[in-house]
Amino acid sequence: MASVLSISQLYNKCDSSLFSFKTTDELEPLEQPFGQKNALEAIDFAANIRQDGYNLFAMGASGSGKHSTVMNFLQKKVKGQKVPSDWCYVNNFKDYRKPIAIELPSGQAAKFKDEMYELIELLKEILPSVFEGNTYRNEYDAINQKYIDKETEIFDNLQDEARRHDISMNATSKNRVTFAPVINKKAITATEYNAIGGEEKKKIEQKVNEFEKIVKDGLHNVNELNKAQRKEFKALERKMTQESVESLIDEVRLKYKESKKIIDYLDALQDDLIKHVQDFLVKPDEMPVLPFMRELYTPSFSRYGVNLFITHDENETSAVVYEDNPIHQNLIGKIEHLSQVGTLVTDFSMIKPGALHKANGGYLVLDARKLLMQPFAYEELKRVLRSKEIRIESLAQQYSFISTTSLEPEPIPLDVKVVLIGERILYYLLHYYDPDFGELFKVTADFEDDMPRSGENIHLYAQMIGTIAKRDDLLPLTPNAVARVIEHSSREVSHSAKFSTHLRTLSDLLKEADYWAKKESRSVIDKSDINKVLQTRIERLNRIQIRLYEQIGEGTIMINLTGSVVGQINALSYIYMGGYNFGIASKITARTRIGKGEIIDIERKVELSGPIHSKGVMILTSYLGSTYAQNLPLSLSASLVFEQSYTMVEGDSASSTELYALLSSLSNMPIKQNIAVTGSVNQFGEIQPIGGVNEKIEGFFDICMRKDSNAFYGVIIPEANIKHLMLKAEVLEAVEKGSFEIYGVKTINEGISILTGVEAGEADENGKFPPSSINAMVVARLEEFSKKTKELYRKKSDDSDEENKTEK
């Protein structure tokens, strides 16, 4: 039997006497969010298991506290854990395009950089003094004198040969010699030479040719001496440099003897220093270039520096990194470029770390939606997790957006746990469409949206309220205020026996209440401040709602709230716009006549009906046939329509309402217009629960109060929705006065009895309904339709036979 709901069924009041505190300041703060036991266990599992692929996806509604919970948990988790290694990049002297990555214990990379800097600065001072010292000059001069003597000897021999061949020779430089024939102890000129003829000239030419070969051999020997001299000078330079450099570098080698990479790097650095020692001897002030160009020609020592890539203090712990902007380069790092004379240049010092480098050895937290919105970022993250190394690659270089030469830094091994935070739909879409997702993110933490409103949880909720108030420096709340927040939280989840775990919503409510309390110069937040927040929120968002209600009151939208009408009923729906829900009434009308057993949904015919609504209408045909026309054809044609509906109609929450209108039309029994209906129906006539029940009831209540606040009104809802009721105070007051009633029904029979004031009637063992019942009237009407249909077919058949006889 349908029941009129009591006040206790319409609103689950929270008794403030349950609380023993005077204000929430007395409550101990919660360290973890309440109601998220399973999610916290999943986070703990993912953080502790060390197998590959056990990364975490934390999912739940936006604002449910996923991010803060994950970050707080991980930050506590890493305390006392081993500090990750430092990393630095150094120049690869064999191939500058492939910088070398060096791993060092935490806190050591900065020391290594300082030591290398001090080494180079010391060499800048020592090497010039070495090459200006007596030792170097003496050895240099000795080598130089040795080769001067040898060259002198060669040229002396050439002079002897010149005299023997009657030739005058002059050495203008080490590699250039001029000579001329000599006659009568005098060098002749070209004119004099041309004037000579006969045998004498042939003899002179023969001597000149012989001497020319001797000169060539002599100059060749001079060149060889020059080469040998340069080699000895270079060897001396290397020896002096090595003697100066090796002892200094050995001190660094000794400190880092455990690192083979550093030893190899120092060996290569020493070789490069010896090769480029002249860079240390250049004096910029003495360079023969214009002052503003000296910087371009001044040797750079940056190749001997250390790129302090990732460093940690000795007292740090493992990192928990949240990357707010997870673009490709922010994840895996980047290689910067510098413009020089119109050309982009780069080196190992311009390699910059990404979030994966910073989180290496710890945890990286990312927003799933932001990650998926960035080109290449998600695919790159998967590649890094599979390969377990971070390889810095330039997208511009990879896709040939630029043609400049770039670097290929040595990859760094990766040991990190990645946590993606996102809404459930993202998790399900990734799991369905991406085969790699399930392999890489094997752990899911699903955050609850609500929790049971038990005595224990109520006190936990009060603690959470106090925790948020202290965290955000808000005024403390009184027990009455806490009770009101709990009641509103139940309203938020549309369940009187539960409340919301949505922390952002709770935090926003408390912040706004704090504002109103401070505006009234109060020292605590009371129930009135909570009510003020809820009222002002409605007033900021209800403009469209008020306009629609005004149109109903003016008769522009035609809703009848008085009397009784056959085939017409008020249905309830709700509208969601910009975070605000409100209920609205719609007129549904039904017309029935003789037909072929079809119910025409006018919305579906004009393509204004969604699939769920169309499904609900089809169920009505099944219900009518199985309930009233098992032994006769359903000779019915019916039409249903949402009057003054100009947009899409979706959902099945009006299917029971449409059925009531059809039954009214078939039985010719009028429906009370002061009672509105919501609820869906199945093929057995059972009323099924729907969403937005509070908004629907309150919407109809507000419409009725605008029409006539002294009249009687009511709403029929599914009995299964009673547990969802948390109605506003005005509705409760009207119910208490007896001017507004809410009925919970299980079946169509219960609902039609309320709407018409006539019993629906139950079938007996023979399937017959009581004669004066609604169902009996429906059966009688359908039998009448069937009878008339048979008569029409019989008449049509007789007329056809008569026509055939006439033709014969």
C-alpha positions in Angstrom: 0.0 0.0 0.0 1.1 3.5 -0.8 2.1 5.5 2.3 2.2 9.2 3.1 5.8 9.9 4.2 6.5 11.3 7.7 8.9 14.1 8.5 11.5 11.7 9.7 11.4 10.0 6.3 11.8 13.3 4.5 14.9 14.5 6.4 17.5 12.7 8.5 18.3 15.2 11.2 21.8 15.1 12.8 21.5 15.6 16.6 24.1 18.1 17.8 23.9 16.6 21.3 26.0 13.7 19.9 29.0 16.0 20.1 30.7 16.7 23.4 32.9 19.5 22.2 32.1 23.2 22.4 33.9 24.1 19.2 35.9 22.0 16.7 39.2 23.6 18.0 39.0 20.9 20.7 39.1 18.1 18.2 42.3 16.3 17.2 43.2 16.8 13.6 43.0 13.8 11.2 46.2 12.8 9.6 44.5 10.9 6.8 41.1 11.5 5.0 38.3 9.5 6.4 36.4 6.9 4.4 39.3 6.1 2.1 40.6 2.9 3.7 40.8 0.9 0.4 42.3 3.7 -1.5 45.0 4.3 1.1 45.8 0.6 1.2 46.2 0.6 -2.6 48.6 3.6 -2.4 50.6 1.9 0.3 50.8 -1.3 -1.8 51.9 0.6 -4.9 54.5 2.5 -3.0 56.1 -0.6 -1.4 56.1 -3.2 -4.1 59.3 -3.0 -6.1 58.3 -5.0 -9.2 58.1 -3.5 -12.7 54.8 -2.1 -13.9 53.2 -1.5 -10.4 52.6 2.2 -11.0 49.5 3.7 -9.5 46.4 5.3 -11.0 44.4 7.2 -8.3 40.9 7.8 -9.5 37.8 9.5 -8.2 35.7 12.6 -8.6 37.4 15.9 -9.1 38.0 17.5 -5.8 37.7 14.3 -3.8 41.1 14.9 -2.2 43.0 12.4 -4.4 46.0 14.8 -5.0 46.5 15.9 -1.4 46.0 12.4 -0.1 48.6 10.9 -2.4 51.1 13.7 -1.9 50.8 13.6 1.9 51.1 9.8 2.0 54.1 9.7 -0.2 55.9 12.6 1.6 55.5 10.7 4.8 56.6 7.5 3.1 59.9 8.9 1.9 61.0 10.2 5.2 64.1 8.2 6.3 64.5 6.6 2.9 67.8 6.5 1.1 68.7 9.8 -0.7 68.9 9.3 -4.4 72.2 9.7 -6.3 73.5 13.0 -7.8 73.9 13.2 -11.5 76.0 15.5 -13.6 76.9 15.8 -17.3 80.5 16.4 -18.5 82.0 16.9 -22.0 82.8 13.9 -24.1 86.2 14.9 -25.5 86.1 12.2 -28.1 82.6 13.2 -29.4 81.2 16.4 -28.0 77.7 15.5 -29.4 77.5 12.6 -26.8 77.9 14.1 -23.3 78.7 11.7 -20.5 76.4 11.2 -17.5 78.2 10.6 -14.2 76.5 9.3 -11.1 77.7 10.4 -7.6 76.6 9.8 -4.1 74.1 12.5 -2.8 75.8 15.8 -2.1 79.0 14.9 -4.0 78.2 16.4 -7.5 78.4 19.9 -6.3 81.8 19.2 -4.7 83.0 17.6 -7.9 82.0 20.6 -9.9 83.8 22.9 -7.5 86.9 20.9 -7.6 87.0 20.9 -11.4 86.4 24.6 -11.4 89.2 25.2 -9.0 91.5 22.9 -11.1 90.9 24.8 -14.3 91.4 28.2 -12.5 94.6 26.9 -11.0 95.9 25.8 -14.4 95.1 29.2 -15.8 97.6 30.6 -13.3 100.2 27.8 -13.3 100.6 27.1 -17.0 101.5 30.6 -18.2 104.1 30.8 -15.5 105.5 27.4 -16.5 106.0 28.5 -20.1 107.5 31.8 -19.0 109.9 30.1 -16.6 113.6 29.5 -17.0 113.3 25.8 -17.3 111.0 25.9 -20.3 113.0 28.8 -21.9 116.3 27.1 -21.5 115.1 23.8 -23.0 113.3 25.7 -25.8 116.4 27.8 -26.6 118.6 24.6 -26.5 116.3 22.9 -29.1 116.1 26.1 -31.1 119.9 26.5 -31.1 120.4 22.9 -32.1 118.4 23.3 -35.2 119.9 26.7 -36.0 123.3 25.1 -36.0 122.1 22.3 -38.3 120.5 24.8 -40.7 123.6 26.9 -40.7 125.6 23.9 -41.6 123.3 23.1 -44.5 123.5 26.6 -45.9 127.3 26.7 -45.5 127.5 23.5 -47.6 125.2 25.2 -50.2 127.5 28.2 -50.3 130.5 25.9 -50.9 128.6 24.1 -53.7 127.7 27.5 -55.1 131.3 28.6 -55.3 132.3 25.3 -56.9 129.6 25.7 -59.5 130.5 29.4 -60.1 127.2 30.6 -58.7 126.4 33.4 -56.4 123.7 32.3 -53.8 121.6 34.4 -51.4 119.3 32.8 -48.8 116.4 35.3 -48.3 114.7 32.9 -45.8 114.8 29.3 -44.6 112.7 28.2 -47.5 113.7 30.6 -50.3 117.1 30.9 -52.1 118.1 33.1 -55.0 121.2 32.5 -57.1 122.9 33.7 -60.3 125.8 32.5 -62.5 129.3 34.1 -61.8 131.7 35.1 -64.6 135.0 36.7 -63.7 134.0 36.6 -60.0 131.0 38.7 -60.7 127.3 37.7 -60.7 125.8 38.4 -64.1 122.4 40.0 -64.7 119.6 38.5 -66.8 120.5 40.8 -69.7 124.1 39.7 -69.6 123.1 36.1 -69.4 120.8 36.4 -72.5 123.7 38.0 -74.4 125.9 34.9 -73.9 125.7 32.2 -76.6 127.3 29.0 -77.9 129.1 26.5 -75.7 129.7 28.9 -72.9 126.0 29.3 -72.3 125.4 25.5 -72.3 128.1 25.1 -69.7 126.5 27.7 -67.5 123.1 26.1 -67.8 124.5 22.7 -66.9 126.1 24.1 -63.7 122.9 25.9 -62.8 120.8 22.8 -63.2 123.2 20.7 -61.1 123.2 23.4 -58.4 119.4 23.7 -58.5 119.1 20.0 -57.6 121.6 20.5 -54.8 119.6 23.5 -53.5 116.3 21.5 -53.6 117.9 18.7 -51.6 119.2 21.2 -49.1 115.9 23.1 -48.7 114.2 19.7 -48.3 116.6 18.9 -45.5 115.8 22.4 -44.0 112.0 21.6 -44.1 112.6 18.3 -42.4 114.6 20.0 -39.8 111.7 22.5 -39.3 109.3 19.6 -38.8 111.6 17.9 -36.4 112.0 21.2 -34.5 108.3 21.7 -34.3 107.9 18.1 -33.0 110.5 18.7 -30.3 108.8 22.0 -29.4 105.5 20.2 -29.2 107.0 17.4 -27.2 108.6 19.9 -24.8 105.2 21.6 -24.5 103.4 18.3 -23.8 106.1 17.3 -21.3 105.9 20.7 -19.5 102.1 20.6 -19.5 101.9 17.0 -18.3 104.3 17.6 -15.5 102.2 20.6 -14.4 98.8 19.1 -14.9 99.2 15.5 -13.9 100.0 16.0 -10.3 97.0 18.4 -9.9 94.6 15.9 -11.7 96.0 13.0 -9.6 94.7 14.7 -6.5 91.2 14.7 -8.0 91.7 11.1 -9.2 92.5 10.0 -5.7 89.3 11.5 -4.3 87.1 9.7 -6.9 89.1 6.5 -7.4 85.9 4.4 -6.8 84.3 5.9 -9.9 85.6 4.4 -13.1 83.7 7.0 -15.2 85.3 9.9 -13.4 88.8 8.3 -13.8 88.2 7.8 -17.5 86.9 11.4 -17.8 89.9 12.8 -16.0 92.2 10.9 -18.3 90.4 12.3 -21.4 90.5 15.8 -19.8 94.2 15.6 -19.2 94.8 14.6 -22.9 92.7 17.5 -24.0 94.5 20.0 -21.7 97.8 18.9 -23.2 96.4 19.3 -26.7 95.0 22.7 -26.1 97.5 24.2 -23.7 97.9 27.2 -25.9 94.3 28.3 -24.8 95.8 28.9 -21.4 98.6 31.0 -22.7 96.5 33.4 -24.8 96.3 37.0 -23.4 93.1 38.6 -24.6 94.5 42.1 -24.2 97.2 41.3 -26.7 95.0 39.8 -29.3 95.2 41.7 -32.7 91.4 42.2 -33.0 89.0 44.9 -32.2 88.0 45.1 -28.5 84.3 44.3 -29.1 85.3 41.1 -31.0 87.7 39.8 -28.4 85.0 37.7 -26.7 84.5 35.7 -30.0 88.1 34.9 -30.3 88.9 34.4 -26.6 89.4 30.6 -25.8 86.5 29.1 -23.8 87.1 26.8 -20.9 83.4 25.9 -20.5 84.2 22.4 -22.0 86.1 21.6 -18.8 83.1 22.5 -16.6 80.6 20.2 -15.0 76.8 20.5 -15.6 75.3 20.0 -12.2 72.3 18.1 -13.5 70.6 16.6 -10.4 71.9 17.3 -6.9 70.7 16.6 -3.4 71.6 17.8 0.1 73.0 15.2 2.4 70.0 15.6 4.7 67.4 15.2 2.0 65.1 12.2 1.4 63.7 10.6 -1.7 61.9 13.1 -3.9 58.1 13.4 -4.3 57.6 15.5 -7.4 54.4 16.8 -8.8 54.7 18.2 -12.4 51.9 20.6 -13.0 52.7 21.1 -16.7 53.6 17.6 -18.0 54.7 18.6 -21.5 57.3 16.4 -23.3 60.4 18.5 -22.3 59.2 19.0 -18.7 59.0 15.2 -18.3 62.3 14.0 -19.8 64.3 17.2 -19.9 65.5 19.4 -22.7 68.6 20.6 -24.6 68.7 24.4 -24.9 70.3 26.3 -27.7 72.0 29.7 -27.9 72.1 31.9 -30.9 75.6 33.0 -32.0 76.1 35.0 -35.2 72.8 33.7 -36.5 73.5 30.1 -35.7 72.0 27.9 -33.0 74.7 26.3 -30.9 74.6 24.0 -27.8 76.8 22.0 -25.5 76.6 19.7 -22.6 76.1 22.6 -20.1 72.7 23.4 -21.7 71.2 20.0 -20.9 68.3 20.6 -18.4 66.6 18.0 -16.2 62.9 17.0 -16.4 60.5 15.9 -13.8 61.5 12.2 -14.2 65.1 13.1 -13.4 64.1 15.1 -10.3 61.8 12.2 -9.1 64.4 9.5 -9.9 64.7 7.2 -6.9 61.3 8.5 -5.6 57.8 9.3 -6.8 56.4 11.3 -9.7 52.8 12.5 -9.5 51.0 13.6 -12.6 47.5 14.8 -13.5 46.2 12.3 -16.0 44.1 14.7 -18.0 46.9 17.3 -18.3 49.3 14.5 -19.4 46.9 13.2 -22.1 46.3 16.7 -23.4 50.0 17.3 -24.2 51.3 16.0 -27.6 53.8 13.0 -27.2 53.9 13.3 -23.4 52.0 10.1 -22.6 53.7 8.0 -25.2 57.1 9.3 -24.0 56.2 8.5 -20.4 55.3 4.9 -21.4 58.6 4.5 -23.4 60.6 5.7 -20.4 58.9 3.3 -18.0 59.3 0.4 -20.4 63.0 1.1 -21.1 63.8 2.1 -17.5 66.1 4.9 -18.7 65.6 8.5 -19.4 66.9 9.5 -22.9 66.7 13.2 -23.6 65.6 13.8 -27.2 64.6 17.0 -28.9 61.2 16.8 -30.6 62.2 19.5 -33.0 65.2 17.5 -34.0 63.3 14.2 -34.0 60.7 15.5 -36.4 63.1 17.7 -38.4 61.5 21.0 -37.3 65.1 22.4 -37.1 68.2 21.3 -38.9 70.8 22.4 -36.4 73.1 19.8 -34.8 71.9 18.7 -31.5 73.3 16.5 -28.7 72.7 12.9 -27.7 73.3 12.9 -24.0 74.0 9.5 -22.4 70.7 8.1 -20.9 70.3 7.9 -17.2 68.9 4.8 -15.5 65.4 5.2 -14.1 64.0 4.0 -10.8 60.7 5.8 -10.1 57.1 5.2 -9.2 54.6 7.1 -11.3 51.2 8.1 -9.9 48.6 9.3 -12.3 45.6 11.1 -10.8 42.4 11.5 -12.7 38.7 10.8 -13.0 37.3 7.4 -13.4 36.3 7.9 -17.0 39.9 8.5 -18.0 41.0 5.3 -16.2 38.3 3.2 -18.0 39.1 4.7 -21.4 42.8 4.2 -21.0 42.3 0.6 -19.8 40.0 -0.1 -22.8 41.8 1.6 -25.6 45.5 1.4 -24.6 47.0 -2.1 -24.3 50.1 -0.7 -22.6 48.2 1.0 -19.8 47.3 -2.2 -17.9 50.9 -3.4 -18.2 52.4 -0.2 -16.7 49.7 0.9 -14.2 48.8 -2.3 -12.4 47.5 -0.7 -9.2 44.3 1.4 -8.8 43.3 3.5 -5.9 39.6 4.2 -6.2 38.5 7.0 -3.9 35.0 6.7 -2.4 32.5 9.4 -3.1 30.5 8.8 0.1 30.4 6.8 3.4 27.8 5.5 5.8 26.4 8.0 8.2 27.2 5.9 11.3 27.9 7.3 14.8 31.6 6.6 14.4 31.8 8.2 11.0 29.9 11.2 12.2 32.6 11.9 14.8 35.3 11.3 12.2 33.5 13.8 9.9 33.5 16.3 12.7 37.2 15.8 13.1 37.7 16.4 9.4 35.7 19.6 9.6 38.0 20.7 12.5 41.1 19.6 10.6 40.1 21.7 7.5 39.3 24.7 9.7 42.7 24.6 11.4 44.5 24.0 8.1 42.9 26.9 6.4 43.0 29.2 9.4 39.2 29.4 9.7 37.0 30.0 12.7 36.0 26.9 14.7 32.5 25.5 14.3 29.9 24.9 17.0 28.2 21.5 17.3 25.0 22.9 15.7 27.1 24.1 12.7 28.8 20.7 12.4 25.4 19.0 12.5 24.1 21.3 9.7 27.2 20.5 7.6 26.6 16.8 8.0 23.0 17.2 7.0 24.0 19.1 3.9 26.6 16.6 3.1 23.9 13.9 3.0 22.0 16.1 0.7 25.0 16.5 -1.6 25.1 12.7 -2.1 21.3 12.4 -2.2 21.2 9.8 0.5 19.9 10.3 4.0 22.1 7.5 5.4 25.3 8.6 3.9 27.5 11.7 3.6 30.0 13.0 1.1 33.7 12.4 1.2 34.3 15.2 -1.3 36.9 17.4 0.5 36.9 20.3 -1.8 33.2 20.8 -1.5 33.5 20.6 2.3 36.4 23.0 2.3 34.6 25.6 0.1 31.5 25.4 2.4 33.6 26.1 5.5 35.5 29.0 3.8 32.3 30.7 2.8 30.8 30.2 6.3 34.0 31.7 7.8 33.5 34.7 5.6 29.9 35.3 6.8 30.8 34.6 10.5 33.6 37.2 10.4 31.4 39.7 8.6 29.0 39.5 11.6 32.0 39.8 13.9 31.5 36.4 15.5 34.3 34.2 16.9 32.8 30.9 15.8 30.9 29.5 12.9 27.3 28.6 13.8 24.4 26.9 12.0 23.1 30.3 10.7 26.4 30.8 8.8 26.1 27.5 7.1 22.5 28.3 6.1 23.6 31.7 4.9 26.2 30.0 2.6 23.6 27.6 1.1 21.1 30.4 0.6 23.5 32.8 -1.1 24.8 30.1 -3.4 21.2 29.5 -4.6 20.7 33.2 -5.1 23.8 33.5 -7.2 22.8 30.7 -9.5 19.0 30.5 -9.7 18.2 33.2 -12.2 17.1 30.7 -14.9 15.1 28.7 -12.4 13.2 31.9 -11.2 12.5 32.9 -14.8 11.0 29.4 -15.6 8.9 29.5 -12.5 7.7 33.0 -13.4 6.6 31.7 -16.9 4.7 28.9 -15.2 3.0 31.4 -12.9 2.1 33.7 -15.8 0.7 30.8 -17.8 3.3 31.0 -20.5 4.3 27.5 -19.6 1.0 25.8 -19.1 1.0 23.7 -15.9 -2.4 23.0 -14.4 -2.3 22.7 -10.5 -6.1 22.6 -9.8 -8.9 20.2 -10.5 -8.8 16.9 -12.3 -8.3 16.1 -16.0 -8.5 12.9 -18.1 -5.3 11.9 -19.8 -3.2 14.8 -18.4 -0.6 14.7 -15.6 2.3 16.7 -14.2 5.6 15.1 -14.5 8.8 16.1 -12.7 12.3 16.4 -14.1 15.4 18.4 -13.0 17.8 20.6 -14.8 21.6 20.7 -14.2 23.3 23.9 -15.3 26.7 25.2 -14.2 26.8 23.3 -11.0 23.2 24.1 -10.0 20.3 21.7 -9.9 16.6 22.5 -9.8 13.4 20.7 -10.4 10.8 21.7 -13.0 7.3 20.4 -13.8 6.1 19.4 -17.3 2.7 18.6 -18.6 2.3 15.1 -20.2 -0.8 14.3 -22.1 -2.1 11.0 -23.6 -4.8 10.3 -26.1 -6.2 6.8 -26.9 -8.3 5.4 -29.7 -8.8 2.2 -31.8 -5.6 1.1 -33.5 -3.1 -1.7 -34.0 -1.6 -1.8 -30.5 1.1 0.9 -30.8 2.0 3.8 -28.6 3.2 6.7 -30.5 5.9 8.7 -28.7 5.7 12.1 -30.4 9.1 13.1 -29.1 10.6 10.0 -30.7 8.8 10.6 -34.0 10.3 14.1 -34.3 13.7 12.9 -33.1 13.6 14.9 -29.8 13.7 11.7 -27.7 16.8 10.0 -26.4 17.2 6.2 -26.4 16.5 5.7 -22.7 13.3 7.7 -23.0 12.3 5.7 -26.0 13.0 2.5 -24.2 10.7 3.6 -21.3 7.8 4.2 -23.8 8.3 0.8 -25.3 8.0 -0.8 -21.9 4.5 0.8 -21.6 3.3 -1.2 -24.6 4.6 -4.4 -23.0 2.9 -3.6 -19.7 -0.5 -2.8 -21.2 -0.5 -5.9 -23.4 0.6 -8.3 -20.6 -1.6 -6.8 -17.9 -4.9 -6.0 -19.8 -4.9 -7.9 -23.1 -3.5 -11.4 -22.6 -6.6 -13.0 -24.2 -7.5 -10.4 -26.8 -5.7 -8.3 -29.3 -4.4 -4.9 -28.1 -6.5 -2.8 -30.5 -5.1 0.4 -29.3 -3.4 3.5 -30.7 -2.1 5.9 -28.2 -0.1 9.1 -28.4 2.1 10.6 -25.7 3.7 14.0 -25.6 5.6 16.3 -23.3 3.7 19.5 -23.9 5.7 22.7 -24.7 8.9 20.7 -24.9 11.3 22.0 -27.5 14.6 20.3 -26.6 15.8 16.8 -26.3 13.9 14.6 -23.8 16.1 11.9 -22.2 15.8 9.5 -19.3 13.0 7.1 -18.2 12.0 8.9 -14.9 8.7 9.9 -16.6 7.7 6.5 -17.8 5.4 5.8 -14.9 3.9 9.3 -15.3 3.2 8.5 -19.0 1.6 5.2 -18.0 -0.7 7.0 -15.5 -1.8 9.3 -18.3 -2.5 6.4 -20.6 -4.5 4.6 -17.9 -6.5 7.8 -17.2 -7.3 8.2 -20.9 -8.3 4.5 -21.2 -10.4 4.4 -18.0 -11.7 7.9 -18.6 -11.0 8.7 -15.0 -9.5 12.2 -14.4 -6.1 12.7 -12.7 -5.6 15.2 -9.8 -3.6 18.1 -11.2 -2.3 19.1 -7.7 -0.2 15.9 -7.5 2.9 15.6 -9.6 4.7 12.3 -10.3 8.2 11.0 -10.9 9.5 7.4 -11.3 10.3 4.9 -13.9 8.3 1.6 -14.4 9.3 -1.9 -15.5 7.2 -4.5 -17.5 5.7 -5.8 -14.3 4.4 -2.4 -13.2 6.9 -1.9 -10.4 8.1 1.6 -9.8 11.9 2.0 -10.0 14.0 4.7 -8.4 15.2 7.8 -10.2 17.7 10.6 -9.7 17.3 14.1 -8.4 14.4 13.3 -6.2 15.0 16.2 -3.8 15.3 18.8 -6.5 12.1 17.5 -8.3 10.0 17.6 -5.1 11.3 21.1 -4.1 10.9 22.4 -7.6 7.2 21.4 -7.7 6.8 22.7 -4.2 8.2 26.1 -5.2 5.9 26.2 -8.3 2.8 25.4 -6.2 3.7 28.0 -3.5 3.9 30.7 -6.2 0.4 29.6 -7.4 -1.4 29.4 -4.1 0.4 28.8 -0.8 -2.8 27.9 1.0 -3.9 25.0 -1.3 -3.0 21.3 -1.0 -0.4 19.7 -3.1 1.5 16.4 -3.3 4.2 14.4 -5.1 4.4 10.7 -5.8 7.9 9.2 -5.8 9.2 5.6 -5.9 9.3 4.0 -2.5 12.9 3.1 -3.3 13.8 6.8 -3.3 12.7 7.4 0.3 16.2 6.8 1.6 17.5 9.6 -0.8 15.2 12.3 0.7 16.9 15.3 2.4 14.3 18.0 1.7 14.6 21.7 2.6 13.0 23.2 5.6 10.1 25.0 3.7 8.9 21.6 2.4 9.1 20.0 5.8 7.1 22.9 7.3 4.4 22.5 4.7 4.2 18.7 5.3 3.9 19.3 9.0 1.1 21.7 8.4 -0.7 19.2 6.2 -0.6 21.4 3.0 1.9 19.2 1.2 2.2 15.4 1.1 4.7 13.0 -0.4 3.7 9.5 -1.3 6.1 6.6 -1.7 4.7 3.9 -4.1 5.9 0.5 -5.2 3.6 -0.2 -8.1 1.5 1.5 -10.8 -1.7 0.4 -9.0 -0.7 2.3 -5.9 0.1 5.4 -7.8 -3.1 5.5 -10.0 -5.2 5.0 -6.9 -3.8 8.1 -5.4 -4.0 10.2 -8.6 -7.7 9.3 -9.3 -9.1 8.6 -5.9 -10.3 5.2 -7.2 -8.8 1.9 -6.4 -6.8 0.3 -9.1 -8.0 -3.2 -8.3 -6.2 -6.5 -8.1 -7.1 -9.4 -10.4 -8.7 -12.5 -8.9 -7.7 -16.1 -9.7 -9.6 -15.8 -13.0 -7.8 -12.7 -14.0 -10.8 -10.5 -13.4 -10.6 -7.1 -11.8 -13.2 -5.6 -9.4 -16.0 -4.0 -11.6 -15.6 -0.4 -10.2 -11.8 -0.4 -10.3 -9.5 1.5 -12.6 -8.1 -1.7 -14.1 -11.6 -3.0 -14.8 -12.4 0.2 -16.7 -9.2 -0.1 -18.7 -10.0 -3.7 -19.6 -13.5 -2.8 -20.6 -12.3 0.0 -22.8 -9.8 -2.3 -24.5 -12.4 -5.0 -25.0 -14.6 -2.3 -26.6 -11.7 -1.3 -28.9 -11.2 -5.0 -29.8 -14.9 -5.6 -30.4 -15.2 -2.5 -32.7 -12.1 -3.5 -34.5 -13.5 -7.0 -35.2 -16.8 -5.4 -36.4 -14.9 -3.1 -38.7 -12.9 -6.0 -40.1 -16.1 -8.1 -40.5 -17.9 -5.3 -42.3 -14.9 -4.7 -44.5 -14.7 -8.4 -45.4 -18.5 -8.5 -46.2 -18.2 -5.5 -48.4 -15.3 -7.1 -50.2 -17.3 -10.3 -50.8 -20.2 -8.3 -52.1 -18.0 -6.6 -54.6 -16.6 -9.9 -55.8 -20.1 -11.3 -56.4 -21.1 -8.2 -58.4 -18.0 -8.5 -60.6 -18.8 -12.2 -61.4 
